[in-house]
Amino acid sequence: MDIKEKIEEVVKRIMAEPDIKEQFEKEPVKVIEKMIGMDLPDDVVEKIIEGVKAKLTIDTLSDVAGKFKKLF
């Protein structure tokens, strides 16, 4: 399993569906396993959760920076 690929898939889906993002914030393990469709070892799930959170943070910061650039 390519963890980076799974992170990208999850991030795309979370960004497209706000209700999934809300669920992810509350129960990340449950959401990840449901989206991937299998029960994963805890260490793999944690890596995916960390990667998704990091990617979401970076994407959010990029969006905010882009909005500020438009102001000036």
The first five atom37 places (N, CA, C, CB, O) and aatype in JSON, in Angstrom:
{
  "aatype": [12, 3, 9, 11, 6, 11, 9, 6, 6, 19, 19, 11, 1, 9, 12, 0, 6, 14, 3, 9, 11, 6, 5, 13, 6, 11, 6, 14, 19, 11, 19, 9, 6, 11, 12, 9, 7, 12, 3, 10, 14, 3, 3, 19, 19, 6, 11, 9, 9, 6, 7, 19, 11, 0, 11, 10, 16, 9, 3, 16, 10, 15, 3, 19, 0, 7, 11, 13, 11, 11, 10, 13],
  "atom_mask": [
    [1, 1, 1, 1, 1],
    [1, 1, 1, 1, 1],
    [1, 1, 1, 1, 1],
    [1, 1, 1, 1, 1],
    [1, 1, 1, 1, 1],
    [1, 1, 1, 1, 1],
    [1, 1, 1, 1, 1],
    [1, 1, 1, 1, 1],
    [1, 1, 1, 1, 1],
    [1, 1, 1, 1, 1],
    [1, 1, 1, 1, 1],
    [1, 1, 1, 1, 1],
    [1, 1, 1, 1, 1],
    [1, 1, 1, 1, 1],
    [1, 1, 1, 1, 1],
    [1, 1, 1, 1, 1],
    [1, 1, 1, 1, 1],
    [1, 1, 1, 1, 1],
    [1, 1, 1, 1, 1],
    [1, 1, 1, 1, 1],
    [1, 1, 1, 1, 1],
    [1, 1, 1, 1, 1],
    [1, 1, 1, 1, 1],
    [1, 1, 1, 1, 1],
    [1, 1, 1, 1, 1],
    [1, 1, 1, 1, 1],
    [1, 1, 1, 1, 1],
    [1, 1, 1, 1, 1],
    [1, 1, 1, 1, 1],
    [1, 1, 1, 1, 1],
    [1, 1, 1, 1, 1],
    [1, 1, 1, 1, 1],
    [1, 1, 1, 1, 1],
    [1, 1, 1, 1, 1],
    [1, 1, 1, 1, 1],
    [1, 1, 1, 1, 1],
    [1, 1, 1, 0, 1],
    [1, 1, 1, 1, 1],
    [1, 1, 1, 1, 1],
    [1, 1, 1, 1, 1],
    [1, 1, 1, 1, 1],
    [1, 1, 1, 1, 1],
    [1, 1, 1, 1, 1],
    [1, 1, 1, 1, 1],
    [1, 1, 1, 1, 1],
    [1, 1, 1, 1, 1],
    [1, 1, 1, 1, 1],
    [1, 1, 1, 1, 1],
    [1, 1, 1, 1, 1],
    [1, 1, 1, 1, 1],
    [1, 1, 1, 0, 1],
    [1, 1, 1, 1, 1],
    [1, 1, 1, 1, 1],
    [1, 1, 1, 1, 1],
    [1, 1, 1, 1, 1],
    [1, 1, 1, 1, 1],
    [1, 1, 1, 1, 1],
    [1, 1, 1, 1, 1],
    [1, 1, 1, 1, 1],
    [1, 1, 1, 1, 1],
    [1, 1, 1, 1, 1],
    [1, 1, 1, 1, 1],
    [1, 1, 1, 1, 1],
    [1, 1, 1, 1, 1],
    [1, 1, 1, 1, 1],
    [1, 1, 1, 0, 1],
    [1, 1, 1, 1, 1],
    [1, 1, 1, 1, 1],
    [1, 1, 1, 1, 1],
    [1, 1, 1, 1, 1],
    [1, 1, 1, 1, 1],
    [1, 1, 1, 1, 1]
  ],
  "atom_positions": [
    [[0.84, -1.18, 0.0], [0.0, 0.0, 0.0], [0.89, 1.24, 0.0], [-0.96, 0.0, 1.22], [1.81, 1.35, 0.81]],
    [[0.61, 2.14, -0.9], [1.34, 3.4, -0.98], [0.65, 4.42, -0.07], [1.41, 3.92, -2.46], [-0.43, 4.92, -0.38]],
    [[1.29, 4.72, 1.06], [0.68, 5.62, 2.04], [0.48, 7.02, 1.47], [1.55, 5.69, 3.3], [-0.55, 7.65, 1.72]],
    [[1.45, 7.52, 0.71], [1.32, 8.86, 0.13], [0.11, 8.94, -0.8], [2.6, 9.23, -0.64], [-0.61, 9.93, -0.8]],
    [[-0.1, 7.89, -1.56], [-1.25, 7.85, -2.47], [-2.56, 7.86, -1.68], [-1.17, 6.59, -3.37], [-3.5, 8.57, -2.05]],
    [[-2.61, 7.1, -0.61], [-3.82, 7.06, 0.23], [-4.07, 8.41, 0.88], [-3.7, 5.97, 1.3], [-5.22, 8.84, 1.0]],
    [[-3.01, 9.08, 1.31], [-3.15, 10.42, 1.91], [-3.76, 11.37, 0.9], [-1.77, 10.96, 2.39], [-4.68, 12.11, 1.23]],
    [[-3.26, 11.35, -0.32], [-3.79, 12.23, -1.37], [-5.27, 11.95, -1.64], [-2.98, 12.07, -2.66], [-6.07, 12.87, -1.78]],
    [[-5.63, 10.67, -1.7], [-7.03, 10.3, -1.94], [-7.93, 10.83, -0.83], [-7.17, 8.77, -2.04], [-8.98, 11.4, -1.09]],
    [[-7.5, 10.62, 0.41], [-8.29, 11.05, 1.56], [-8.42, 12.57, 1.59], [-7.66, 10.55, 2.87], [-9.51, 13.09, 1.82]],
    [[-7.33, 13.27, 1.35], [-7.36, 14.74, 1.36], [-8.31, 15.27, 0.3], [-5.94, 15.32, 1.14], [-9.09, 16.18, 0.57]],
    [[-8.25, 14.73, -0.9], [-9.13, 15.18, -1.97], [-10.59, 15.0, -1.58], [-8.83, 14.42, -3.27], [-11.42, 15.88, -1.81]],
    [[-10.9, 13.86, -1.01], [-12.29, 13.59, -0.62], [-12.73, 14.49, 0.53], [-12.45, 12.11, -0.23], [-13.86, 14.99, 0.53]],
    [[-11.86, 14.69, 1.5], [-12.19, 15.56, 2.63], [-12.41, 16.98, 2.16], [-11.07, 15.52, 3.69], [-13.35, 17.64, 2.62]],
    [[-11.58, 17.46, 1.26], [-11.72, 18.84, 0.75], [-13.0, 18.99, -0.07], [-10.49, 19.23, -0.1], [-13.59, 20.07, -0.11]],
    [[-13.42, 17.93, -0.72], [-14.61, 17.99, -1.57], [-15.91, 17.86, -0.77], [-14.55, 16.9, -2.63], [-16.97, 18.32, -1.21]],
    [[-15.83, 17.23, 0.4], [-17.03, 16.96, 1.18], [-16.85, 17.45, 2.62], [-17.36, 15.45, 1.16], [-16.24, 16.76, 3.43]],
    [[-17.38, 18.63, 2.93], [-17.21, 19.22, 4.26], [-17.71, 18.34, 5.42], [-17.93, 20.53, 4.32], [-17.14, 18.4, 6.51]],
    [[-18.75, 17.54, 5.2], [-19.24, 16.68, 6.28], [-18.22, 15.6, 6.64], [-20.58, 16.04, 5.87], [-18.13, 15.19, 7.79]],
    [[-17.46, 15.13, 5.65], [-16.41, 14.15, 5.92], [-15.28, 14.81, 6.7], [-15.88, 13.53, 4.6], [-14.69, 14.19, 7.58]],
    [[-14.98, 16.06, 6.38], [-13.94, 16.79, 7.11], [-14.32, 16.91, 8.58], [-13.71, 18.19, 6.5], [-13.48, 16.73, 9.47]],
    [[-15.57, 17.2, 8.84], [-16.05, 17.31, 10.22], [-15.93, 15.97, 10.93], [-17.52, 17.8, 10.24], [-15.49, 15.91, 12.08]],
    [[-16.31, 14.9, 10.26], [-16.19, 13.55, 10.84], [-14.73, 13.2, 11.1], [-16.83, 12.5, 9.91], [-14.4, 12.61, 12.13]],
    [[-13.86, 13.57, 10.16], [-12.43, 13.29, 10.3], [-11.86, 13.97, 11.52], [-11.66, 13.74, 9.05], [-11.04, 13.39, 12.24]],
    [[-12.29, 15.2, 11.78], [-11.81, 15.93, 12.95], [-12.23, 15.25, 14.24], [-12.32, 17.37, 12.92], [-11.51, 15.3, 15.24]],
    [[-13.4, 14.61, 14.25], [-13.91, 13.95, 15.45], [-13.37, 12.53, 15.61], [-15.43, 13.92, 15.4], [-12.96, 12.13, 16.7]],
    [[-13.38, 11.76, 14.52], [-12.99, 10.34, 14.56], [-12.11, 9.99, 13.37], [-14.24, 9.44, 14.58], [-12.55, 9.32, 12.44]],
    [[-10.86, 10.44, 13.4], [-10.0, 10.22, 12.22], [-9.76, 8.75, 11.87], [-8.68, 10.88, 12.45], [-9.74, 8.39, 10.69]],
    [[-9.58, 7.9, 12.86], [-9.31, 6.49, 12.58], [-10.5, 5.85, 11.86], [-9.0, 5.71, 13.88], [-10.33, 5.15, 10.86]],
    [[-11.68, 6.09, 12.37], [-12.89, 5.51, 11.78], [-13.07, 5.99, 10.33], [-14.13, 5.89, 12.63], [-13.4, 5.2, 9.45]],
    [[-12.85, 7.28, 10.1], [-13.02, 7.84, 8.76], [-11.99, 7.26, 7.79], [-12.9, 9.38, 8.8], [-12.34, 6.88, 6.67]],
    [[-10.74, 7.19, 8.22], [-9.69, 6.66, 7.35], [-9.98, 5.22, 6.97], [-8.31, 6.75, 8.04], [-9.92, 4.86, 5.79]],
    [[-10.31, 4.39, 7.95], [-10.57, 2.98, 7.65], [-11.81, 2.81, 6.78], [-10.73, 2.2, 8.95], [-11.85, 1.92, 5.93]],
    [[-12.79, 3.65, 6.97], [-14.0, 3.57, 6.13], [-13.67, 3.98, 4.69], [-15.13, 4.48, 6.69], [-14.12, 3.33, 3.74]],
    [[-12.88, 5.04, 4.53], [-12.55, 5.52, 3.19], [-11.66, 4.52, 2.45], [-11.86, 6.87, 3.27], [-11.81, 4.33, 1.24]],
    [[-10.74, 3.9, 3.16], [-9.83, 2.97, 2.53], [-10.49, 1.61, 2.33], [-8.57, 2.83, 3.36], [-10.14, 0.85, 1.42]],
    [[-11.45, 1.31, 3.2], [-12.2, 0.07, 3.04], [-11.59, -1.15, 3.71], [0.0, 0.0, 0.0], [-11.93, -2.28, 3.36]],
    [[-10.7, -0.92, 4.66], [-10.11, -2.06, 5.37], [-9.62, -1.62, 6.74], [-8.96, -2.67, 4.56], [-9.35, -0.45, 6.99]],
    [[-9.5, -2.61, 7.62], [-8.96, -2.39, 8.95], [-7.44, -2.4, 8.82], [-9.46, -3.47, 9.96], [-6.86, -3.39, 8.35]],
    [[-6.81, -1.33, 9.23], [-5.36, -1.21, 9.07], [-4.66, -1.28, 10.43], [-5.0, 0.11, 8.36], [-5.27, -0.98, 11.45]],
    [[-3.39, -1.67, 10.43], [-2.63, -1.62, 11.68], [-2.57, -0.19, 12.21], [-1.2, -2.18, 11.47], [-2.56, 0.77, 11.44]],
    [[-2.53, -0.05, 13.52], [-2.55, 1.26, 14.14], [-1.44, 2.18, 13.64], [-2.44, 1.12, 15.63], [-1.67, 3.37, 13.42]],
    [[-0.23, 1.65, 13.45], [0.87, 2.49, 13.01], [0.64, 3.04, 11.6], [2.18, 1.71, 13.05], [1.03, 4.17, 11.31]],
    [[0.02, 2.26, 10.74], [-0.28, 2.72, 9.38], [-1.37, 3.79, 9.42], [-0.72, 1.52, 8.48], [-1.26, 4.81, 8.74]],
    [[-2.4, 3.56, 10.21], [-3.49, 4.54, 10.32], [-2.95, 5.86, 10.86], [-4.61, 4.01, 11.24], [-3.31, 6.93, 10.36]],
    [[-2.09, 5.79, 11.87], [-1.53, 7.01, 12.46], [-0.69, 7.79, 11.43], [-0.67, 6.67, 13.68], [-0.75, 9.02, 11.39]],
    [[0.08, 7.08, 10.61], [0.87, 7.75, 9.57], [-0.04, 8.45, 8.57], [1.77, 6.74, 8.84], [0.23, 9.58, 8.16]],
    [[-1.11, 7.79, 8.19], [-2.05, 8.39, 7.24], [-2.73, 9.6, 7.87], [-3.11, 7.35, 6.79], [-2.86, 10.63, 7.22]],
    [[-3.15, 9.49, 9.12], [-3.81, 10.61, 9.81], [-2.87, 11.8, 9.9], [-4.28, 10.19, 11.23], [-3.26, 12.93, 9.59]],
    [[-1.64, 11.56, 10.31], [-0.64, 12.64, 10.39], [-0.43, 13.29, 9.03], [0.7, 12.11, 10.94], [-0.37, 14.52, 8.93]],
    [[-0.32, 12.49, 7.99], [-0.13, 13.02, 6.65], [-1.31, 13.82, 6.17], [0.0, 0.0, 0.0], [-1.14, 14.87, 5.55]],
    [[-2.51, 13.35, 6.44], [-3.73, 14.07, 6.03], [-3.81, 15.4, 6.77], [-5.01, 13.21, 6.3], [-4.08, 16.43, 6.16]],
    [[-3.59, 15.38, 8.08], [-3.64, 16.63, 8.86], [-2.61, 17.64, 8.36], [-3.41, 16.33, 10.36], [-2.91, 18.82, 8.24]],
    [[-1.41, 17.17, 8.08], [-0.37, 18.05, 7.57], [-0.75, 18.64, 6.22], [0.96, 17.31, 7.47], [-0.6, 19.84, 5.99]],
    [[-1.25, 17.8, 5.34], [-1.64, 18.24, 3.99], [-2.79, 19.23, 4.06], [-2.04, 17.04, 3.12], [-2.8, 20.23, 3.34]],
    [[-3.77, 18.96, 4.93], [-4.9, 19.89, 5.08], [-4.43, 21.24, 5.61], [-5.96, 19.29, 6.02], [-4.92, 22.28, 5.17]],
    [[-3.49, 21.22, 6.55], [-2.96, 22.46, 7.1], [-2.22, 23.25, 6.02], [-2.02, 22.16, 8.28], [-2.4, 24.46, 5.91]],
    [[-1.4, 22.57, 5.25], [-0.64, 23.24, 4.18], [-1.59, 23.81, 3.13], [0.35, 22.25, 3.52], [-1.43, 24.95, 2.7]],
    [[-2.59, 23.03, 2.73], [-3.55, 23.5, 1.73], [-4.34, 24.7, 2.25], [-4.5, 22.37, 1.33], [-4.6, 25.65, 1.51]],
    [[-4.73, 24.66, 3.51], [-5.48, 25.76, 4.11], [-4.63, 27.02, 4.15], [-5.97, 25.39, 5.52], [-5.1, 28.11, 3.82]],
    [[-3.37, 26.87, 4.56], [-2.47, 28.03, 4.61], [-2.22, 28.6, 3.22], [-1.14, 27.64, 5.26], [-2.12, 29.82, 3.06]],
    [[-2.11, 27.74, 2.23], [-1.91, 28.19, 0.85], [-3.13, 28.99, 0.36], [-1.65, 26.98, -0.08], [-2.98, 30.01, -0.31]],
    [[-4.32, 28.51, 0.7], [-5.55, 29.21, 0.32], [-5.61, 30.59, 0.96], [-6.78, 28.39, 0.71], [-5.97, 31.57, 0.3]],
    [[-5.26, 30.67, 2.23], [-5.29, 31.95, 2.95], [-4.26, 32.9, 2.34], [-5.01, 31.75, 4.46], [-4.55, 34.08, 2.13]],
    [[-3.06, 32.4, 2.07], [-2.01, 33.24, 1.48], [-2.46, 33.74, 0.1], [-0.68, 32.45, 1.36], [-2.21, 34.9, -0.24]],
    [[-3.09, 32.9, -0.67], [-3.59, 33.3, -1.99], [-4.63, 34.4, -1.9], [0.0, 0.0, 0.0], [-4.65, 35.3, -2.73]],
    [[-5.48, 34.32, -0.91], [-6.51, 35.36, -0.72], [-5.88, 36.68, -0.32], [-7.51, 34.92, 0.36], [-6.33, 37.74, -0.75]],
    [[-4.83, 36.63, 0.51], [-4.15, 37.86, 0.9], [-3.44, 38.5, -0.3], [-3.16, 37.58, 2.03], [-3.41, 39.72, -0.43]],
    [[-2.87, 37.68, -1.17], [-2.18, 38.2, -2.35], [-3.15, 38.95, -3.24], [-1.51, 37.06, -3.14], [-2.8, 39.96, -3.85]],
    [[-4.38, 38.47, -3.32], [-5.4, 39.11, -4.15], [-5.77, 40.48, -3.6], [-6.64, 38.23, -4.25], [-6.18, 41.37, -4.35]],
    [[-5.63, 40.66, -2.3], [-5.97, 41.93, -1.68], [-4.97, 43.03, -2.03], [-6.05, 41.77, -0.17], [-5.32, 44.21, -2.05]],
    [[-3.72, 42.64, -2.31], [-2.68, 43.64, -2.55], [-2.33, 43.75, -3.98], [-1.46, 43.33, -1.77], [-1.47, 44.56, -4.34]]
  ]
}
